[in-house]
Amino acid sequence: MQQAQIEKKAKVKFATQADPVMLATLKRLAADEGRQIQALVDEALREYIERKTSNTPRRHVLDSFRNSMATYDSLYRELAK
């Protein structure tokens, strides 16, 4: 589902607790980015759910793997012998 569609849906309130240092950091990041705390929480929850429910590796993991293969291909071939 696209992000714009997700954000148009009605929000449901829920209560939780956070470590004071983590909450202060979240507030600072939101201010630095000119975003609301809720937007950062939504983004974090979306990424967490995607990571936990997806069977495919994340893009940055695949990018790192490809870079490693390009850099160390000959070494990997020697080690495989």
LINVENBEL-V136996 format. One record per residue. RES is the residue in one letter. SS is DSSP state (a for helix, b for strand, c for the rest). BURIAL is # if it has 16 or more other C-alpha atoms within 10 Angstrom, else .. D_CENTER is the distance of its C-alpha to the mean C-alpha in Angstrom with 2 decimals. Layout:
{{RES | SS | BURIAL | D_CENTER} {RES | SS | BURIAL | D_CENTER}}
This chain:
{{M | c | . | 16.07} {Q | c | . | 15.58} {Q | a | . | 13.89} {A | a | . | 17.42} {Q | a | . | 18.81} {I | a | . | 16.39} {E | a | . | 17.16} {K | a | . | 20.87} {K | c | . | 21.06} {A | c | . | 22.71} {K | c | . | 20.77} {V | c | . | 21.82} {K | c | . | 22.25} {F | c | . | 21.52} {A | c | . | 22.10} {T | c | . | 20.25} {Q | c | . | 20.63} {A | c | . | 18.66} {D | c | . | 19.77} {P | a | . | 21.61} {V | a | . | 20.10} {M | a | . | 16.49} {L | a | . | 17.69} {A | a | . | 19.55} {T | a | . | 16.65} {L | a | # | 14.61} {K | a | # | 17.81} {R | a | . | 18.28} {L | a | . | 14.91} {A | a | # | 15.66} {A | a | . | 19.15} {D | a | . | 18.27} {E | a | . | 16.17} {G | c | . | 18.84} {R | c | . | 16.68} {Q | c | . | 17.35} {I | a | # | 15.73} {Q | a | . | 15.39} {A | a | . | 13.23} {L | a | # | 10.67} {V | a | . | 11.10} {D | a | . | 10.87} {E | a | . | 7.55} {A | a | . | 6.23} {L | a | . | 8.53} {R | a | . | 7.78} {E | a | . | 4.31} {Y | a | . | 6.47} {I | a | . | 9.35} {E | a | . | 8.39} {R | a | . | 7.70} {K | a | . | 10.92} {T | a | . | 12.95} {S | c | . | 12.51} {N | c | . | 15.17} {T | c | . | 13.99} {P | c | . | 12.19} {R | c | . | 8.99} {R | a | . | 10.32} {H | a | . | 10.02} {V | a | . | 11.79} {L | a | . | 14.40} {D | a | . | 14.90} {S | a | . | 15.63} {F | a | . | 17.91} {R | a | . | 19.74} {N | a | . | 20.29} {S | a | . | 21.61} {M | a | . | 23.90} {A | a | . | 25.21} {T | a | . | 25.95} {Y | a | . | 27.33} {D | a | . | 28.69} {S | a | . | 32.27} {L | a | . | 31.47} {Y | a | . | 29.67} {R | a | . | 32.73} {E | a | . | 35.08} {L | a | . | 33.26} {A | a | . | 33.37} {K | c | . | 37.18}}
